[in-house]
Amino acid sequence: MPRPVKFFYDLLSTHSRALYMFFEATKIPYDPIPVCATKGEHLTDEYRQSVNRFHQVPCIIDDGFKLSNGVTILKYLIREKLIPEHWYPRDSQLRARIDEYLEWQHDNSSKVNNAFVQEKWSLRNTDDERSSEQKVEEYRRQMDQNLNQLEREWLVPGRFIVGDRITIADILAACEIEQPKIVGMDPFQGRPKLAAWLEKVRYTMTPYYQEAHQDFYKFAEKGAVKN
């Protein structure tokens, strides 16, 4: 029997939540090891030496093999473990379309969403509020453009991002799009197609979606910076 994959995660992280859902849904044997990034538990020398040389969360150790980056981990697990094909189909065109989305997400929404959340959060601890608010508004504008493009170009009513079955593109997208809630923004307001798609993802991933997000929602409710 193979050893469980050691999975180091913090469910405030988008990729951690996506990987948690993936592990649970695919039934890959794994050993969950929570890491509190807000307390800096990933920044210690012990973590760097024993877990991940880049101090990253999430990461895995699979029979001694250490790996970080959520997308890279997902593709590794798909290659190495027995999982349903629909997550990352062997069909070349379907797989290419998933990769196309993941590249679009990396080049557009990931960078802007992270910058918006970080800048919005930093407003609490800055003396130059005018400068920070200008940055927040610019990131908010770019984020709105990306969300509108996602809804317009990638989503077809009643379907997932690529076809009729859920893939890694959907769980990665859903977790990322939820992230601005942590600073009080509702990314689904005025975007009914996006909201309907998310409900489809949630329903398909029940109960794992709810489990992955319950602490995130509590944190967002307590600590959100209101618009």
N, CA, C and O of each residue as an XYZ file, in Angstrom:
908
protein
N       0.846     -1.199      0.000
C       0.000      0.000      0.000
C       0.881      1.247      0.000
O       1.795      1.351      0.818
N       0.619      2.203     -0.910
C       1.463      3.403     -0.982
C       1.325      4.268      0.263
O       0.275      4.302      0.904
N       2.411      4.966      0.592
C       2.365      5.895      1.716
C       1.464      7.081      1.381
O       1.412      7.517      0.231
N       0.765      7.596      2.369
C      -0.034      8.803      2.111
C       0.858      9.981      1.724
O       1.986     10.103      2.202
N       0.348     10.828      0.871
C       1.044     12.064      0.515
C       0.919     13.040      1.677
O      -0.184     13.276      2.169
N       2.022     13.602      2.117
C       1.972     14.623      3.155
C       1.580     15.953      2.497
O       2.239     16.415      1.566
N       0.518     16.544      2.987
C      -0.038     17.755      2.383
C      -0.001     18.880      3.407
O      -0.718     18.840      4.407
N       0.831     19.880      3.157
C       0.984     21.042      4.032
C       0.141     22.180      3.453
O       0.314     22.557      2.294
N      -0.760     22.718      4.253
C      -1.735     23.643      3.689
C      -2.206     24.670      4.713
O      -2.078     24.471      5.921
N      -2.744     25.755      4.212
C      -3.441     26.776      4.991
C      -4.679     27.138      4.185
O      -4.558     27.640      3.068
N      -5.857     26.895      4.724
C      -7.081     27.061      3.947
C      -7.455     28.518      3.681
O      -8.481     28.785      3.056
N      -6.634     29.465      4.147
C      -6.797     30.841      3.684
C      -6.156     31.033      2.311
O      -6.368     32.054      1.657
N      -5.378     30.054      1.883
C      -4.712     30.074      0.579
C      -5.612     29.463     -0.486
O      -6.221     28.415     -0.271
N      -5.691     30.128     -1.635
C      -6.552     29.632     -2.716
C      -6.129     28.249     -3.190
O      -6.972     27.366     -3.347
N      -4.838     28.049     -3.418
C      -4.369     26.754     -3.908
C      -4.489     25.665     -2.859
O      -4.677     24.496     -3.195
N      -4.382     26.039     -1.591
C      -4.587     25.052     -0.528
C      -6.015     24.535     -0.552
O      -6.250     23.336     -0.402
N      -6.966     25.438     -0.739
C      -8.373     25.007     -0.761
C      -8.655     24.127     -1.974
O      -9.364     23.126     -1.871
N      -8.097     24.504     -3.119
C      -8.294     23.692     -4.324
C      -7.700     22.295     -4.143
O      -8.323     21.302     -4.516
N      -6.510     22.220     -3.577
C      -5.872     20.923     -3.371
C      -6.611     20.090     -2.335
O      -6.737     18.876     -2.490
N      -7.098     20.731     -1.285
C      -7.883     19.995     -0.293
C      -9.084     19.324     -0.952
O      -9.341     18.141     -0.729
N      -9.810     20.078     -1.757
C     -10.971     19.505     -2.449
C     -10.560     18.372     -3.374
O     -11.244     17.352     -3.461
N      -9.442     18.554     -4.062
C      -8.967     17.534     -4.998
C      -8.590     16.250     -4.274
O      -8.974     15.162     -4.704
N      -7.850     16.362     -3.190
C      -7.498     15.177     -2.409
C      -8.756     14.445     -1.940
O      -8.851     13.224     -2.062
N      -9.707     15.188     -1.410
C     -10.919     14.567     -0.875
C     -11.759     13.928     -1.978
O     -12.255     12.812     -1.818
N     -11.917     14.628     -3.087
C     -12.777     14.128     -4.159
C     -12.180     12.916     -4.864
O     -12.910     12.020     -5.289
N     -10.849     12.887     -4.990
C     -10.205     11.798     -5.726
C      -9.838     10.617     -4.837
O      -9.483      9.546     -5.330
N      -9.927     10.819     -3.516
C      -9.613      9.756     -2.544
C      -8.145      9.338     -2.588
O      -7.814      8.208     -2.228
N      -7.274     10.225     -3.021
C      -5.842      9.964     -2.928
C      -5.478      9.902     -1.444
O      -5.792     10.841     -0.712
N      -4.838      8.851     -0.978
C      -4.430      8.798      0.436
C      -3.489      9.952      0.772
O      -2.468     10.148      0.113
N      -3.844     10.706      1.796
C      -2.990     11.838      2.158
C      -3.045     12.097      3.655
O      -3.998     11.742      4.348
N      -1.978     12.734      4.116
C      -1.837     13.100      5.523
C      -1.929     14.620      5.610
O      -0.971     15.304      5.248
N      -3.047     15.172      6.077
C      -3.208     16.634      6.121
C      -2.408     17.244      7.269
O      -2.534     16.824      8.420
N      -1.586     18.239      6.944
C      -0.754     18.907      7.944
C      -0.993     20.412      7.836
O      -0.388     21.070      6.989
N      -1.868     20.967      8.681
C      -2.159     22.406      8.598
C      -0.956     23.254      8.990
O      -0.192     22.912      9.893
N      -0.814     24.368      8.286
C       0.254     25.334      8.534
C      -0.401     26.709      8.636
O      -1.124     27.118      7.727
N      -0.158     27.416      9.719
C      -0.759     28.743      9.882
C       0.194     29.802      9.329
O       1.152     30.202      9.989
N      -0.089     30.242      8.116
C       0.787     31.220      7.470
C       0.711     32.575      8.161
O       1.705     33.302      8.189
N      -0.444     32.933      8.721
C      -0.565     34.228      9.393
C       0.310     34.306     10.638
O       0.637     35.399     11.103
N       0.690     33.147     11.180
C       1.621     33.105     12.317
C       3.060     32.866     11.872
O       3.962     32.770     12.705
N       3.276     32.770     10.566
C       4.620     32.588     10.053
C       5.199     31.205     10.237
O       6.419     31.037     10.241
N       4.335     30.205     10.392
C       4.838     28.850     10.639
C       5.618     28.291      9.453
O       6.412     27.364      9.612
N       5.396     28.850      8.271
C       6.121     28.387      7.075
C       7.449     29.111      6.875
O       8.182     28.806      5.934
N       7.764     30.054      7.737
C       8.957     30.878      7.557
C      10.138     30.426      8.412
O      11.198     31.051      8.373
N       9.975     29.371      9.171
C      11.045     28.910     10.043
C      12.111     28.157      9.254
O      11.859     27.667      8.153
N      13.296     28.074      9.830
C      14.375     27.299      9.215
C      14.009     25.822      9.148
O      14.350     25.136      8.185
N      13.318     25.336     10.169
C      12.924     23.927     10.185
C      12.000     23.612      9.016
O      12.141     22.576      8.367
N      11.057     24.505      8.752
C      10.140     24.299      7.637
C      10.906     24.295      6.317
O      10.662     23.450      5.455
N      11.832     25.239      6.162
C      12.615     25.307      4.926
C      13.449     24.039      4.723
O      13.552     23.537      3.604
N      14.028     23.533      5.776
C      14.890     22.364      5.657
C      14.107     21.054      5.526
O      14.509     20.154      4.788
N      12.994     20.957      6.243
C      12.279     19.684      6.318
C      11.108     19.583      5.344
O      10.718     18.482      4.955
N      10.543     20.737      4.946
C       9.296     20.705      4.176
C       9.467     21.319      2.797
O       9.268     20.643      1.788
N       9.839     22.605      2.744
C       9.907     23.289      1.450
C      10.974     24.366      1.464
O      10.949     25.259      2.311
N      11.893     24.288      0.547
C      13.035     25.209      0.515
C      12.637     26.639      0.192
O      13.399     27.569      0.458
N      11.432     26.828     -0.387
C      10.980     28.169     -0.744
C      10.019     28.756      0.289
O       9.475     29.841      0.080
N       9.807     28.052      1.395
C       8.880     28.497      2.454
C       7.449     28.622      1.937
O       6.692     29.453      2.438
N       7.069     27.829      0.964
C       5.751     27.989      0.344
C       4.678     27.105      0.991
O       4.956     26.042      1.547
N       3.451     27.595      0.890
C       2.242     26.864      1.265
C       1.237     27.102      0.144
O       1.002     28.254     -0.222
N       0.633     26.049     -0.414
C       0.729     24.640     -0.048
C       1.964     23.978     -0.658
O       2.615     24.513     -1.555
N       2.253     22.792     -0.130
C       3.275     21.943     -0.718
C       2.998     20.506     -0.297
O       2.166     20.252      0.574
N       3.701     19.571     -0.923
C       3.525     18.159     -0.598
C       4.886     17.489     -0.460
O       5.902     17.973     -0.959
N       4.866     16.354      0.239
C       5.995     15.429      0.231
C       5.421     14.058     -0.102
O       4.640     13.497      0.667
N       5.811     13.533     -1.239
C       5.302     12.238     -1.705
C       6.441     11.227     -1.704
O       7.259     11.183     -2.623
N       6.474     10.415     -0.649
C       7.525      9.405     -0.504
C       8.913     10.039     -0.632
O       9.790      9.514     -1.318
N       9.089     11.169      0.037
C      10.368     11.862      0.043
C      10.528     12.929     -1.022
O      11.452     13.739     -0.951
N       9.640     12.944     -2.010
C       9.716     13.934     -3.090
C       8.954     15.188     -2.675
O       7.753     15.132     -2.410
N       9.657     16.320     -2.618
C       9.071     17.572     -2.155
C       8.683     18.448     -3.353
O       9.436     18.571     -4.318
N       7.498     19.050     -3.269
C       7.004     19.845     -4.391
C       6.104     20.964     -3.893
O       5.332     20.789     -2.951
N       6.216     22.122     -4.546
C       5.366     23.266     -4.212
C       4.672     23.770     -5.465
O       4.902     23.262     -6.562
N       3.823     24.770     -5.293
C       3.012     25.413     -6.337
C       1.781     24.562     -6.634
O       1.886     23.416     -7.071
N       0.600     25.157     -6.384
C      -0.644     24.412     -6.475
C      -0.900     23.758     -7.820
O      -1.279     22.588     -7.871
N      -0.702     24.493     -8.915
C      -0.964     23.937    -10.244
C       0.007     22.804    -10.537
O      -0.383     21.761    -11.061
N       1.281     23.016    -10.196
C       2.290     21.974    -10.411
C       1.960     20.720     -9.617
O       2.107     19.607    -10.124
N       1.517     20.889     -8.380
C       1.154     19.740     -7.543
C      -0.030     18.992     -8.145
O      -0.018     17.762     -8.201
N      -1.033     19.705     -8.589
C      -2.195     19.057     -9.195
C      -1.791     18.216    -10.402
O      -2.216     17.068    -10.529
N      -0.981     18.775    -11.278
C      -0.583     18.035    -12.474
C       0.298     16.842    -12.115
O       0.225     15.799    -12.765
N       1.120     16.986    -11.097
C       1.943     15.859    -10.634
C       1.048     14.738    -10.114
O       1.236     13.577    -10.478
N       0.082     15.074     -9.268
C      -0.807     14.055     -8.712
C      -1.607     13.353     -9.808
O      -1.858     12.150     -9.726
N      -2.000     14.097    -10.819
C      -2.751     13.515    -11.937
C      -1.886     12.502    -12.684
O      -2.378     11.455    -13.104
N      -0.619     12.807    -12.849
C       0.282     11.878    -13.536
C       0.592     10.643    -12.696
O       0.707      9.539    -13.228
N       0.727     10.828    -11.389
C       1.264      9.780    -10.537
C       0.212      8.915     -9.844
O       0.518      7.793     -9.440
N      -1.001      9.401     -9.701
C      -2.013      8.686     -8.934
C      -3.168      8.249     -9.840
O      -3.335      8.764    -10.946
N      -3.948      7.305     -9.357
C      -5.121      6.839    -10.095
C      -6.305      7.734     -9.758
O      -6.843      7.681     -8.652
N      -6.700      8.551    -10.717
C      -7.812      9.481    -10.496
C      -8.715      9.476    -11.723
O      -8.274      9.091    -12.806
N      -9.974      9.896    -11.576
C     -10.872      9.990    -12.733
C     -10.316     10.934    -13.803
O      -9.773     11.995    -13.495
N     -10.461     10.530    -15.044
C      -9.841     11.267    -16.142
C     -10.415     12.667    -16.334
O      -9.730     13.547    -16.857
N     -11.661     12.885    -15.919
C     -12.295     14.170    -16.225
C     -11.556     15.358    -15.602
O     -11.717     16.487    -16.065
N     -10.751     15.125    -14.563
C     -10.066     16.245    -13.926
C      -9.078     16.934    -14.860
O      -8.906     18.152    -14.809
N      -8.428     16.139    -15.716
C      -7.453     16.689    -16.676
C      -7.398     15.693    -17.829
O      -6.483     14.872    -17.899
N      -8.380     15.764    -18.739
C      -8.590     14.702    -19.739
C      -7.374     14.433    -20.614
O      -6.559     15.320    -20.868
N      -7.273     13.188    -21.069
C      -6.184     12.827    -21.988
C      -6.404     13.413    -23.380
O      -5.451     13.591    -24.139
N      -7.646     13.710    -23.712
C      -7.936     14.334    -25.004
C      -7.089     15.598    -25.157
O      -7.150     16.500    -24.322
N      -6.307     15.653    -26.219
C      -5.324     16.723    -26.384
C      -5.961     18.103    -26.425
O      -5.425     19.044    -25.839
N      -7.091     18.243    -27.104
C      -7.712     19.560    -27.227
C      -8.351     20.011    -25.916
O      -8.276     21.188    -25.562
N      -8.976     19.087    -25.196
C      -9.549     19.450    -23.899
C      -8.454     19.848    -22.919
O      -8.590     20.829    -22.187
N      -7.366     19.080    -22.911
C      -6.257     19.403    -22.017
C      -5.641     20.745    -22.393
O      -5.289     21.538    -21.519
N      -5.510     21.000    -23.693
C      -4.963     22.278    -24.140
C      -5.847     23.443    -23.712
O      -5.349     24.511    -23.355
N      -7.163     23.233    -23.749
C      -8.076     24.302    -23.345
C      -7.961     24.580    -21.841
O      -8.025     25.732    -21.413
N      -7.791     23.524    -21.045
C      -7.576     23.716    -19.611
C      -6.289     24.495    -19.381
O      -6.258     25.441    -18.594
N      -5.223     24.089    -20.077
C      -3.947     24.788    -19.938
C      -4.059     26.243    -20.382
O      -3.455     27.132    -19.783
N      -4.829     26.474    -21.426
C      -5.028     27.843    -21.896
C      -5.683     28.687    -20.797
O      -5.273     29.818    -20.540
N      -6.711     28.114    -20.152
C      -7.353     28.854    -19.060
C      -6.372     29.113    -17.919
O      -6.305     30.227    -17.401
N      -5.613     28.094    -17.525
C      -4.688     28.246    -16.407
C      -3.635     29.310    -16.706
O      -3.238     30.055    -15.809
N      -3.181     29.388    -17.949
C      -2.232     30.438    -18.329
C      -2.902     31.805    -18.296
O      -2.303     32.784    -17.849
N      -4.141     31.873    -18.767
C      -4.877     33.142    -18.703
C      -5.048     33.580    -17.251
O      -4.853     34.750    -16.920
N      -5.408     32.645    -16.402
C      -5.585     32.961    -14.988
C      -4.285     33.463    -14.367
O      -4.279     34.452    -13.634
N      -3.190     32.776    -14.664
C      -1.899     33.170    -14.100
C      -1.489     34.569    -14.569
O      -1.006     35.375    -13.774
N      -1.681     34.854    -15.853
C      -1.226     36.123    -16.428
C      -2.149     37.288    -16.094
O      -1.734     38.445    -16.163
N      -3.378     36.999    -15.737
C      -4.353     38.072    -15.536
C      -4.912     38.104    -14.118
O      -4.490     38.917    -13.295
N      -5.856     37.223    -13.838
C      -6.599     37.357    -12.584
C      -5.771     37.068    -11.342
O      -5.969     37.722    -10.319
N      -4.848     36.109    -11.395
C      -4.092     35.756    -10.184
C      -3.281     36.945     -9.668
O      -3.346     37.285     -8.487
N      -2.533     37.559    -10.547
C      -1.680     38.677    -10.128
C      -2.505     39.841     -9.605
O      -2.180     40.433     -8.576
N      -3.581     40.166    -10.325
C      -4.389     41.322     -9.940
C      -5.164     41.044     -8.657
O      -5.223     41.904     -7.778
N      -5.760     39.860     -8.533
C      -6.514     39.530     -7.319
C      -5.620     39.587     -6.088
O      -5.993     40.154     -5.061
N      -4.434     38.991     -6.203
C      -3.512     38.999     -5.065
C      -3.105     40.421     -4.700
O      -3.047     40.774     -3.523
N      -2.825     41.232     -5.713
C      -2.419     42.613     -5.454
C      -3.558     43.401     -4.812
O      -3.323     44.191     -3.898
N      -4.785     43.196     -5.278
C      -5.941     43.894     -4.713
C      -6.124     43.533     -3.247
O      -6.274     44.412     -2.399
N      -6.113     42.237     -2.950
C      -6.322     41.787     -1.568
C      -5.221     42.316     -0.659
O      -5.508     42.815      0.429
N      -3.980     42.215     -1.083
C      -2.863     42.668     -0.256
C      -2.903     44.170     -0.033
O      -2.667     44.644      1.079
N      -3.203     44.922     -1.093
C      -3.231     46.381     -0.970
C      -4.410     46.834     -0.115
O      -4.283     47.757      0.689
N      -5.555     46.182     -0.292
C      -6.733     46.521      0.506
C      -6.479     46.226      1.977
O      -6.859     47.004      2.852
N      -5.838     45.106      2.238
C      -5.538     44.735      3.619
C      -4.525     45.697      4.237
O      -4.603     46.009      5.425
N      -3.588     46.157      3.437
C      -2.532     47.033      3.957
C      -3.053     48.424      4.314
O      -2.372     49.169      5.018
N      -4.242     48.786      3.843
C      -4.817     50.085      4.188
C      -4.945     50.255      5.699
O      -4.944     51.376      6.207
N      -5.055     49.131      6.414
C      -5.163     49.200      7.872
C      -3.880     49.702      8.526
O      -3.909     50.266      9.620
N      -2.751     49.492      7.842
C      -1.465     49.710      8.490
C      -0.569     50.684      7.725
O       0.656     50.580      7.783
N      -1.170     51.616      7.020
C      -0.357     52.563      6.256
C      -0.662     53.996      6.666
O      -1.783     54.325      7.055
N       0.356     54.839      6.572
C       0.166     56.265      6.840
C      -0.202     57.021      5.572
O      -0.707     58.142      5.636
N       0.050     56.410      4.424
C      -0.216     57.068      3.141
C      -1.492     56.481      2.540
O      -1.449     55.773      1.534
N      -2.632     56.787      3.173
C      -3.894     56.180      2.760
C      -4.296     56.601      1.355
O      -4.868     55.801      0.616
N      -4.007     57.850      0.969
C      -4.417     58.325     -0.353
C      -3.739     57.516     -1.454
O      -4.387     57.102     -2.416
N      -2.434     57.291     -1.311
C      -1.694     56.512     -2.296
C      -2.201     55.079     -2.353
O      -2.372     54.523     -3.438
N      -2.439     54.484     -1.203
C      -2.907     53.099     -1.166
C      -4.303     52.975     -1.748
O      -4.591     52.012     -2.458
N      -5.176     53.934     -1.458
C      -6.535     53.891     -1.994
C      -6.529     54.007     -3.509
O      -7.354     53.387     -4.180
N      -5.616     54.788     -4.051
C      -5.501     54.892     -5.510
C      -5.082     53.556     -6.118
O      -5.595     53.149     -7.161
N      -4.143     52.877     -5.453
C      -3.715     51.565     -5.927
C      -4.870     50.567     -5.843
O      -5.087     49.783     -6.767
N      -5.603     50.598     -4.741
C      -6.736     49.693     -4.563
C      -7.751     49.883     -5.681
O      -8.237     48.911     -6.260
N      -8.069     51.137     -5.982
C      -9.047     51.419     -7.027
C      -8.572     50.941     -8.384
O      -9.372     50.450     -9.180
N      -7.272     51.078     -8.666
C      -6.733     50.613     -9.937
C      -6.782     49.093    -10.021
O      -7.143     48.539    -11.060
N      -6.420     48.417     -8.936
C      -6.493     46.955     -8.927
C      -7.951     46.484     -9.014
O      -8.258     45.479     -9.655
N      -8.832     47.229     -8.361
C     -10.252     46.886     -8.418
C     -10.769     47.007     -9.852
O     -11.540     46.163    -10.306
N     -10.354     48.040    -10.555
C     -10.768     48.224    -11.938
C     -10.271     47.067    -12.809
O     -11.021     46.522    -13.620
N      -8.997     46.701    -12.631
C      -8.448     45.589    -13.401
C      -9.134     44.270    -13.052
O      -9.383     43.436    -13.923
N      -9.433     44.095    -11.771
C     -10.094     42.868    -11.350
C     -11.498     42.771    -11.952
O     -11.914     41.697    -12.388
N     -12.212     43.870    -11.975
C     -13.534     43.880    -12.600
C     -13.430     43.524    -14.082
O     -14.261     42.776    -14.599
N     -12.427     44.049    -14.760
C     -12.230     43.712    -16.167
C     -11.994     42.207    -16.341
O     -12.557     41.587    -17.243
N     -11.162     41.626    -15.476
C     -10.868     40.194    -15.571
C     -12.100     39.338    -15.284
O     -12.347     38.351    -15.977
N     -12.873     39.716    -14.262
C     -14.081     38.968    -13.932
C     -15.103     39.050    -15.071
O     -15.762     38.063    -15.397
N     -15.222     40.225    -15.663
C     -16.144     40.375    -16.790
C     -15.689     39.544    -17.987
O     -16.506     38.943    -18.684
N     -14.375     39.518    -18.216
C     -13.859     38.715    -19.320
C     -14.048     37.222    -19.048
O     -14.387     36.460    -19.953
N     -13.831     36.814    -17.810
C     -14.062     35.413    -17.450
C     -15.502     35.025    -17.727
O     -15.765     33.981    -18.325
N     -16.433     35.857    -17.295
C     -17.844     35.554    -17.497
C     -18.205     35.567    -18.989
O     -18.998     34.741    -19.441
N     -17.634     36.485    -19.737
C     -17.982     36.646    -21.148
C     -17.324     35.593    -22.042
O     -17.967     35.053    -22.942
N     -16.040     35.301    -21.795
C     -15.266     34.484    -22.725
C     -15.144     33.012    -22.327
O     -14.952     32.152    -23.186
N     -15.254     32.720    -21.028
C     -14.955     31.359    -20.587
C     -16.176     30.566    -20.137
O     -16.131     29.336    -20.110
N     -17.258     31.241    -19.786
C     -18.388     30.537    -19.191
C     -19.557     30.420    -20.159
O     -19.985     31.400    -20.768
N     -20.062     29.200    -20.286
C     -21.275     28.908    -21.048
C     -22.317     28.418    -20.053
O     -22.030     27.500    -19.285
N     -23.524     28.997    -20.037
C     -24.533     28.581    -19.053
C     -24.734     27.070    -19.020
O     -24.879     26.421    -20.056
N     -24.740     26.521    -17.790
C     -24.986     25.104    -17.603
C     -23.768     24.220    -17.763
O     -23.860     23.002    -17.607
N     -22.610     24.824    -18.078
C     -21.397     24.035    -18.295
C     -20.296     24.498    -17.340
O     -20.414     25.525    -16.671
N     -19.227     23.711    -17.301
C     -18.043     24.111    -16.558
C     -17.127     24.908    -17.494
O     -17.486     25.168    -18.642
N     -15.962     25.289    -17.010
C     -15.073     26.124    -17.827
C     -14.681     25.414    -19.114
O     -14.616     26.028    -20.179
N     -14.417     24.096    -19.006
C     -14.056     23.310    -20.196
C     -14.964     22.084    -20.259
O     -14.645     21.042    -19.686
N     -16.074     22.205    -20.943
C     -16.930     21.049    -21.167
C     -17.984     20.819    -20.100
O     -18.310     21.711    -19.317
N     -18.511     19.596    -20.088
C     -19.659     19.253    -19.251
C     -19.275     18.648    -17.911
O     -20.151     18.384    -17.086
N     -17.983     18.421    -17.672
C     -17.547     17.831    -16.413
C     -16.515     18.731    -15.742
O     -15.764     19.449    -16.403
N     -16.498     18.676    -14.441
C     -15.594     19.536    -13.683
C     -14.144     19.134    -13.929
O     -13.836     17.953    -14.086
N     -13.253     20.132    -13.960
C     -11.820     19.904    -14.143
C     -11.051     20.714    -13.096
O     -11.635     21.445    -12.296
N      -9.729     20.563    -13.126
C      -8.918     21.347    -12.199
C      -9.055     22.845    -12.464
O      -8.829     23.650    -11.560
N      -9.419     23.232    -13.682
C      -9.619     24.651    -13.980
C     -10.728     25.239    -13.124
O     -10.616     26.374    -12.659
N     -11.793     24.487    -12.911
C     -12.936     24.993    -12.148
C     -12.613     25.185    -10.675
O     -12.968     26.210    -10.093
N     -11.942     24.212    -10.063
C     -11.679     24.355     -8.625
C     -10.635     25.439     -8.369
O     -10.720     26.153     -7.370
N      -9.657     25.569     -9.256
C      -8.683     26.648     -9.108
C      -9.337     28.015     -9.311
O      -9.055     28.962     -8.576
N     -10.202     28.107    -10.300
C     -10.883     29.377    -10.563
C     -11.813     29.756     -9.416
O     -11.820     30.906     -8.976
N     -12.595     28.796     -8.932
C     -13.563     29.084     -7.872
C     -12.867     29.604     -6.618
O     -13.304     30.589     -6.023
N     -11.788     28.944     -6.219
C     -11.078     29.361     -5.008
C     -10.477     30.750     -5.168
O     -10.500     31.552     -4.234
N      -9.944     31.032     -6.341
C      -9.356     32.348     -6.566
C     -10.415     33.451     -6.594
O     -10.213     34.528     -6.034
N     -11.529     33.179     -7.241
C     -12.567     34.202     -7.362
C     -13.203     34.508     -6.006
O     -13.657     35.629     -5.775
N     -13.239     33.529     -5.115
C     -13.778     33.756     -3.764
C     -12.855     34.656     -2.933
O     -13.324     35.319     -2.007
N     -11.577     34.692     -3.239
C     -10.589     35.308     -2.357
C     -10.870     36.763     -2.000
O     -10.639     37.133     -0.849
N     -11.356     37.623     -2.911
C     -11.602     39.020     -2.528
C     -12.647     39.198     -1.424
O     -12.747     40.277     -0.839
N     -13.421     38.160     -1.136
C     -14.371     38.253     -0.023
C     -13.664     38.517      1.293
O     -14.261     39.040      2.235
N     -12.382     38.152      1.357
C     -11.633     38.314      2.601
C     -11.425     39.785      2.938
O     -11.117     40.122      4.081
N     -11.591     40.667      1.945
C     -11.488     42.109      2.191
C     -12.806     42.811      1.857
O     -12.821     44.005      1.560
N     -13.899     42.073      1.906
C     -15.222     42.690      1.827
C     -15.789     42.911      0.453
O     -16.789     43.618      0.322
N     -15.198     42.338     -0.590
C     -15.719     42.519     -1.943
C     -16.474     41.277     -2.382
O     -16.019     40.154     -2.163
N     -17.624     41.481     -2.999
C     -18.398     40.383     -3.565
C     -18.141     40.327     -5.071
O     -18.671     41.156     -5.810
N     -17.343     39.373     -5.540
C     -17.016     39.325     -6.971
C     -18.176     38.884     -7.854
O     -18.096     38.999     -9.077
N     -19.256     38.379     -7.253
C     -20.373     37.854     -8.034
C     -21.505     38.863     -8.216
O     -22.459     38.605     -8.950
N     -21.398     40.005     -7.550
C     -22.435     41.027     -7.663
C     -22.526     41.534     -9.096
O     -21.534     42.000     -9.658
N     -23.709     41.444     -9.685
C     -23.917     41.894    -11.056
C     -23.388     40.947    -12.110
O     -23.307     41.299    -13.287
N     -23.021     39.726    -11.684
C     -22.489     38.735    -12.631
C     -23.251     37.415    -12.459
O     -22.715     36.469    -11.881
N     -24.475     37.341    -12.945
C     -25.314     36.159    -12.712
C     -24.751     34.881    -13.323
O     -24.916     33.802    -12.754
N     -24.093     34.986    -14.464
C     -23.536     33.783    -15.093
C     -22.388     33.226    -14.254
O     -22.243     32.013    -14.104
N     -21.578     34.129    -13.714
C     -20.473     33.715    -12.846
C     -21.009     33.078    -11.564
O     -20.486     32.064    -11.103
N     -22.052     33.677    -10.995
C     -22.644     33.145     -9.769
C     -23.264     31.761    -10.007
O     -23.148     30.877     -9.158
N     -23.914     31.573    -11.146
C     -24.519     30.283    -11.466
C     -23.463     29.204    -11.655
O     -23.634     28.063    -11.226
N     -22.369     29.585    -12.305
C     -21.261     28.626    -12.467
C     -20.693     28.211    -11.118
O     -20.436     27.028    -10.892
N     -20.491     29.188    -10.206
C     -19.943     28.848     -8.900
C     -20.864     27.899     -8.147
O     -20.394     26.968     -7.493
N     -22.169     28.126     -8.232
C     -23.109     27.225     -7.559
C     -23.013     25.808     -8.123
O     -23.161     24.830     -7.392
N     -22.767     25.708     -9.415
C     -22.593     24.389    -10.038
C     -21.332     23.707     -9.506
O     -21.335     22.505     -9.237
N     -20.259     24.478     -9.357
C     -19.022     23.937     -8.797
C     -19.244     23.512     -7.350
O     -18.839     22.419     -6.956
N     -19.877     24.360     -6.566
C     -20.149     24.037     -5.154
C     -20.971     22.759     -5.032
O     -20.651     21.877     -4.235
N     -22.024     22.670     -5.820
C     -22.899     21.501     -5.755
C     -22.140     20.235     -6.138
O     -22.276     19.201     -5.485
N     -21.342     20.319     -7.197
C     -20.583     19.161     -7.661
C     -19.551     18.721     -6.635
O     -19.274     17.529     -6.499
N     -18.980     19.679     -5.911
C     -17.909     19.377     -4.955
C     -18.401     19.241     -3.512
O     -17.586     19.152     -2.594
N     -19.716     19.223     -3.298
C     -20.250     19.012     -1.953
C     -19.869     17.615     -1.447
O     -19.965     16.650     -2.205
N     -19.437     17.483     -0.178
C     -19.294     18.505      0.876
C     -17.909     19.124      0.939
O     -17.631     19.920      1.836
N     -17.030     18.771     -0.001
C     -15.632     19.178      0.108
C     -15.460     20.687     -0.069
O     -14.589     21.295      0.554
N     -16.292     21.286     -0.916
C     -16.196     22.729     -1.115
C     -16.493     23.459      0.191
O     -15.775     24.379      0.581
N     -17.556     23.035      0.856
C     -17.949     23.674      2.109
C     -16.890     23.463      3.186
O     -16.583     24.384      3.943
N     -16.333     22.265      3.259
C     -15.282     21.983      4.237
C     -14.050     22.852      3.992
O     -13.453     23.376      4.933
N     -13.677     22.998      2.731
C     -12.482     23.769      2.386
C     -12.643     25.252      2.677
O     -11.659     25.943      2.942
N     -13.884     25.752      2.631
C     -14.115     27.189      2.734
C     -14.694     27.649      4.069
O     -14.822     28.853      4.292
N     -15.044     26.732      4.956
C     -15.748     27.173      6.164
C     -14.887     28.104      7.032
O     -15.391     29.111      7.529
N     -13.611     27.789      7.219
C     -12.744     28.678      8.000
C     -12.452     29.973      7.251
O     -12.347     31.039      7.857
N     -12.324     29.876      5.939
C     -12.102     31.070      5.117
C     -13.277     32.036      5.254
O     -13.076     33.238      5.425
N     -14.507     31.512      5.181
C     -15.682     32.374      5.306
C     -15.754     33.014      6.691
O     -16.121     34.183      6.812
N     -15.407     32.264      7.732
C     -15.411     32.818      9.083
C     -14.381     33.935      9.214
O     -14.652     34.981      9.803
N     -13.198     33.695      8.658
C     -12.144     34.702      8.706
C     -12.565     35.949      7.937
O     -12.351     37.072      8.395
N     -13.166     35.746      6.765
C     -13.606     36.873      5.946
C     -14.686     37.678      6.661
O     -14.700     38.907      6.595
N     -15.593     36.972      7.347
C     -16.691     37.652      8.047
C     -16.174     38.470      9.214
O     -16.693     39.551      9.491
N     -15.156     37.969      9.903
C     -14.607     38.663     11.062
C     -13.665     39.794     10.685
O     -13.664     40.852     11.314
N     -12.845     39.556      9.629
C     -11.748     40.475      9.377
C     -11.846     41.292      8.125
O     -10.921     42.043      7.816
N     -12.940     41.180      7.381
C     -13.035     41.867      6.093
C     -12.945     43.376      6.262
O     -13.502     43.953      7.196
N     -12.227     43.999      5.333
C     -12.198     45.456      5.241
C     -13.349     45.865      4.343
O     -13.339     45.558      3.151
N     -14.315     46.532      4.877
C     -15.519     46.878      4.115
C     -15.206     47.927      3.061
O     -14.405     48.837      3.272
N     -15.882     47.764      1.895
C     -15.701     48.758      0.823
C     -16.351     50.074      1.198
O     -16.303     51.029      0.422
